[in-house]
Amino acid sequence: MSKVTINDKEYDTDSMTEEQLELLNVLQQNTVIANQLDHQIQCVRAVGKVKLEELVKLLDVKEEKKT
């Protein structure tokens, strides 16, 4: 007997219809994919931040050499 909580209400998956189980599966996949995308966005932002810092550092060094 497996249970799932939806909107603070517990449901027994053993008593769900095929259609309900399919929708539950789609929602679970949706959650996994959304979490993966959130992680990817965080990684892209982190790399962008590091690369921006690298660029600023190089630009500052170039400016120092001019003076």
C-alpha positions, 0 to 999 in steps of 0.5 A: 500500500503506497500513499501520496500527499496532494494539497495536504490530503493523503491518497492511497495509490492502490485505489487509484484508477489508471488515469489517476496513476498516469496523471500522478506519474506525469506530475512526479516527472514534472517535479523532477524535471523542474528541479533539474532545470532549477539546478542547471540555472543555478550552475549557469548563473554561478559560471556567469558570475565567475566569468564576469569576475575574471573579465573585470580582473583582466580589464583592471590589470589592463587599465593599470598597465596603461597608467 
